[in-house]
Amino acid sequence: MSMFAWIILFIGLGVLVFSLIYTLFVAKERKAVKGDIDTEIPDQVQKHAYIRNPIFLTYAICFGILIVMITYFALTWNW
C-alpha cells in the first residue's frame, strides 16, 4: 500500500474510534425516556444543532476526504 492509503486508513480508524467512544459516552449520559413523551433536548445540542448532528458530520468528513483524494489523484496522475 502507498503512504497515502496508510494515512487515509489511520485517519478513518481514528474517526471511527472517536465516534464509538463519543457515542458510548453520550448514551451513558442520557437517561432513558419514560412514557410516550420525549425528554427536552440538551442546551448544547440546541445551540449547535448542525454541528452536533452525526449525519452532517459524517457527510462533511466524507466530502472532505473525497476532495483530498480527487486533488491527490489529479496532481499525481500521468495525463
Backbone as JSON Lines, residues from 0, in Angstrom:
{"i":0,"aa":"M","n":[0.83,-1.18,0.0],"ca":[0.0,0.0,0.0],"c":[0.88,1.25,0.0]}
{"i":1,"aa":"S","n":[0.36,2.27,-0.61],"ca":[1.12,3.51,-0.65],"c":[0.99,4.26,0.68]}
{"i":2,"aa":"M","n":[1.84,5.24,0.85],"ca":[1.81,6.04,2.08],"c":[0.49,6.8,2.21]}
{"i":3,"aa":"F","n":[-0.04,7.28,1.1],"ca":[-1.32,7.99,1.1],"c":[-2.44,7.09,1.61]}
{"i":4,"aa":"A","n":[-2.47,5.84,1.16],"ca":[-3.51,4.91,1.6],"c":[-3.4,4.63,3.1]}
{"i":5,"aa":"W","n":[-2.16,4.5,3.6],"ca":[-1.97,4.27,5.04],"c":[-2.47,5.46,5.86]}
{"i":6,"aa":"I","n":[-2.17,6.66,5.38],"ca":[-2.61,7.87,6.1],"c":[-4.13,7.94,6.14]}
{"i":7,"aa":"I","n":[-4.78,7.7,4.99],"ca":[-6.24,7.71,4.94],"c":[-6.81,6.62,5.84]}
{"i":8,"aa":"L","n":[-6.19,5.46,5.86],"ca":[-6.64,4.36,6.71],"c":[-6.57,4.75,8.19]}
{"i":9,"aa":"F","n":[-5.47,5.33,8.61],"ca":[-5.33,5.72,10.02],"c":[-6.27,6.86,10.4]}
{"i":10,"aa":"I","n":[-6.49,7.79,9.5],"ca":[-7.45,8.87,9.77],"c":[-8.85,8.29,9.91]}
{"i":11,"aa":"G","n":[-9.22,7.38,9.01],"ca":[-10.54,6.74,9.08],"c":[-10.72,5.94,10.36]}
{"i":12,"aa":"L","n":[-9.7,5.19,10.75],"ca":[-9.77,4.43,12.0],"c":[-9.87,5.35,13.21]}
{"i":13,"aa":"G","n":[-9.15,6.46,13.17],"ca":[-9.24,7.43,14.26],"c":[-10.63,8.02,14.39]}
{"i":14,"aa":"V","n":[-11.25,8.34,13.26],"ca":[-12.61,8.88,13.29],"c":[-13.58,7.83,13.82]}
{"i":15,"aa":"L","n":[-13.42,6.58,13.4],"ca":[-14.3,5.52,13.87],"c":[-14.17,5.29,15.37]}
{"i":16,"aa":"V","n":[-12.95,5.26,15.88],"ca":[-12.74,5.06,17.31],"c":[-13.29,6.24,18.11]}
{"i":17,"aa":"F","n":[-13.03,7.46,17.65],"ca":[-13.56,8.64,18.33],"c":[-15.09,8.62,18.33]}
{"i":18,"aa":"S","n":[-15.7,8.26,17.2],"ca":[-17.16,8.23,17.11],"c":[-17.75,7.19,18.04]}
{"i":19,"aa":"L","n":[-17.12,6.03,18.13],"ca":[-17.61,4.99,19.02],"c":[-17.53,5.43,20.48]}
{"i":20,"aa":"I","n":[-16.4,5.99,20.87],"ca":[-16.23,6.43,22.26],"c":[-17.2,7.57,22.58]}
{"i":21,"aa":"Y","n":[-17.35,8.52,21.67],"ca":[-18.27,9.64,21.88],"c":[-19.72,9.15,21.98]}
{"i":22,"aa":"T","n":[-20.1,8.21,21.12],"ca":[-21.45,7.67,21.16],"c":[-21.71,6.94,22.46]}
{"i":23,"aa":"L","n":[-20.77,6.14,22.92],"ca":[-20.94,5.44,24.19],"c":[-21.03,6.42,25.36]}
{"i":24,"aa":"F","n":[-20.23,7.47,25.32],"ca":[-20.25,8.48,26.38],"c":[-21.6,9.19,26.43]}
{"i":25,"aa":"V","n":[-22.11,9.6,25.28],"ca":[-23.38,10.31,25.22],"c":[-24.53,9.38,25.6]}
{"i":26,"aa":"A","n":[-24.46,8.11,25.18],"ca":[-25.53,7.17,25.5],"c":[-25.61,6.91,27.0]}
{"i":27,"aa":"K","n":[-24.47,6.83,27.67],"ca":[-24.48,6.62,29.11],"c":[-24.97,7.86,29.85]}
{"i":28,"aa":"E","n":[-24.71,9.03,29.27],"ca":[-25.07,10.28,29.92],"c":[-26.58,10.53,29.89]}
{"i":29,"aa":"R","n":[-27.22,10.13,28.81],"ca":[-28.66,10.37,28.65],"c":[-29.47,9.36,29.46]}
{"i":30,"aa":"K","n":[-30.55,9.81,30.04],"ca":[-31.45,8.92,30.75],"c":[-32.44,8.33,29.77]}
{"i":31,"aa":"A","n":[-33.0,7.18,30.11],"ca":[-33.99,6.55,29.25],"c":[-35.27,7.38,29.26]}
{"i":32,"aa":"V","n":[-35.93,7.41,28.12],"ca":[-37.18,8.16,28.01],"c":[-38.27,7.36,28.71]}
{"i":33,"aa":"K","n":[-39.03,8.06,29.56],"ca":[-40.1,7.41,30.29],"c":[-41.44,7.78,29.67]}
{"i":34,"aa":"G","n":[-42.24,6.8,29.35],"ca":[-43.55,7.06,28.79],"c":[-43.48,7.43,27.32]}
{"i":35,"aa":"D","n":[-44.54,8.08,26.85],"ca":[-44.64,8.44,25.45],"c":[-44.13,9.85,25.16]}
{"i":36,"aa":"I","n":[-43.75,10.6,26.16],"ca":[-43.33,11.98,25.99],"c":[-41.81,12.03,25.88]}
{"i":37,"aa":"D","n":[-41.33,12.75,24.88],"ca":[-39.88,12.9,24.7],"c":[-39.31,13.82,25.76]}
{"i":38,"aa":"T","n":[-38.05,13.62,26.07],"ca":[-37.38,14.5,27.01],"c":[-36.93,15.76,26.29]}
{"i":39,"aa":"E","n":[-36.54,16.76,27.06],"ca":[-36.08,18.03,26.49],"c":[-34.7,17.84,25.86]}
{"i":40,"aa":"I","n":[-34.49,18.51,24.75],"ca":[-33.19,18.45,24.07],"c":[-32.19,19.27,24.87]}
{"i":41,"aa":"P","n":[-30.98,18.73,25.12],"ca":[-29.98,19.48,25.88],"c":[-29.62,20.82,25.21]}
{"i":42,"aa":"D","n":[-29.23,21.79,26.04],"ca":[-28.9,23.12,25.53],"c":[-27.74,23.1,24.54]}
{"i":43,"aa":"Q","n":[-26.73,22.26,24.8],"ca":[-25.57,22.18,23.9],"c":[-26.01,21.77,22.5]}
{"i":44,"aa":"V","n":[-26.94,20.82,22.42],"ca":[-27.41,20.35,21.12],"c":[-28.28,21.4,20.45]}
{"i":45,"aa":"Q","n":[-29.09,22.1,21.23],"ca":[-29.94,23.15,20.67],"c":[-29.1,24.29,20.09]}
{"i":46,"aa":"K","n":[-28.01,24.63,20.74],"ca":[-27.16,25.73,20.27],"c":[-26.39,25.33,19.0]}
{"i":47,"aa":"H","n":[-26.03,24.07,18.88],"ca":[-25.23,23.6,17.75],"c":[-25.94,22.43,17.09]}
{"i":48,"aa":"A","n":[-27.11,22.68,16.56],"ca":[-27.94,21.6,16.02],"c":[-27.28,20.9,14.82]}
{"i":49,"aa":"Y","n":[-26.58,21.64,13.99],"ca":[-25.99,21.03,12.8],"c":[-24.61,20.46,13.09]}
{"i":50,"aa":"I","n":[-23.85,21.11,13.94],"ca":[-22.5,20.63,14.24],"c":[-22.56,19.34,15.06]}
{"i":51,"aa":"R","n":[-23.53,19.23,15.96],"ca":[-23.65,18.04,16.82],"c":[-24.39,16.89,16.15]}
{"i":52,"aa":"N","n":[-24.9,17.09,14.94],"ca":[-25.63,16.04,14.25],"c":[-24.62,15.1,13.58]}
{"i":53,"aa":"P","n":[-24.59,13.83,13.95],"ca":[-23.57,12.92,13.4],"c":[-23.73,12.68,11.9]}
{"i":54,"aa":"I","n":[-24.94,12.81,11.38],"ca":[-25.13,12.6,9.94],"c":[-24.43,13.71,9.15]}
{"i":55,"aa":"F","n":[-24.63,14.96,9.56],"ca":[-23.97,16.08,8.88],"c":[-22.45,15.99,9.05]}
{"i":56,"aa":"L","n":[-22.0,15.58,10.23],"ca":[-20.57,15.42,10.47],"c":[-19.99,14.35,9.55]}
{"i":57,"aa":"T","n":[-20.7,13.24,9.38],"ca":[-20.24,12.16,8.51],"c":[-20.14,12.62,7.06]}
{"i":58,"aa":"Y","n":[-21.17,13.34,6.59],"ca":[-21.13,13.86,5.22],"c":[-19.98,14.84,5.03]}
{"i":59,"aa":"A","n":[-19.75,15.71,5.99],"ca":[-18.68,16.69,5.88],"c":[-17.31,16.0,5.81]}
{"i":60,"aa":"I","n":[-17.1,15.01,6.66],"ca":[-15.84,14.28,6.65],"c":[-15.66,13.51,5.34]}
{"i":61,"aa":"C","n":[-16.73,12.87,4.89],"ca":[-16.67,12.09,3.65],"c":[-16.32,12.98,2.46]}
{"i":62,"aa":"F","n":[-17.01,14.12,2.33],"ca":[-16.72,15.01,1.21],"c":[-15.33,15.65,1.34]}
{"i":63,"aa":"G","n":[-14.88,15.89,2.55],"ca":[-13.53,16.42,2.75],"c":[-12.48,15.42,2.28]}
{"i":64,"aa":"I","n":[-12.65,14.15,2.67],"ca":[-11.72,13.11,2.23],"c":[-11.8,12.92,0.72]}
{"i":65,"aa":"L","n":[-13.0,12.98,0.18],"ca":[-13.17,12.84,-1.27],"c":[-12.47,13.95,-2.03]}
{"i":66,"aa":"I","n":[-12.57,15.18,-1.56],"ca":[-11.89,16.3,-2.22],"c":[-10.38,16.14,-2.15]}
{"i":67,"aa":"V","n":[-9.88,15.7,-0.99],"ca":[-8.43,15.47,-0.86],"c":[-7.98,14.37,-1.81]}
{"i":68,"aa":"M","n":[-8.76,13.29,-1.93],"ca":[-8.39,12.2,-2.84],"c":[-8.42,12.65,-4.29]}
{"i":69,"aa":"I","n":[-9.44,13.4,-4.68],"ca":[-9.52,13.89,-6.06],"c":[-8.34,14.8,-6.37]}
{"i":70,"aa":"T","n":[-8.02,15.68,-5.44],"ca":[-6.87,16.57,-5.64],"c":[-5.57,15.79,-5.75]}
{"i":71,"aa":"Y","n":[-5.39,14.8,-4.88],"ca":[-4.18,13.99,-4.91],"c":[-4.04,13.26,-6.24]}
{"i":72,"aa":"F","n":[-5.12,12.6,-6.67],"ca":[-5.04,11.84,-7.93],"c":[-4.92,12.76,-9.13]}
{"i":73,"aa":"A","n":[-5.52,13.95,-9.08],"ca":[-5.39,14.89,-10.19],"c":[-3.96,15.39,-10.33]}
{"i":74,"aa":"L","n":[-3.27,15.56,-9.21],"ca":[-1.9,16.06,-9.27],"c":[-0.87,14.99,-9.57]}
{"i":75,"aa":"T","n":[-1.17,13.73,-9.25],"ca":[-0.19,12.66,-9.44],"c":[-0.44,11.8,-10.67]}
{"i":76,"aa":"W","n":[-1.58,11.95,-11.32],"ca":[-1.93,11.15,-12.48],"c":[-1.12,11.61,-13.69]}
{"i":77,"aa":"N","n":[-0.63,10.64,-14.45],"ca":[0.1,10.95,-15.68],"c":[-0.9,11.08,-16.81]}
{"i":78,"aa":"W","n":[-1.09,12.31,-17.29],"ca":[-2.06,12.56,-18.36],"c":[-1.4,12.22,-19.63]}
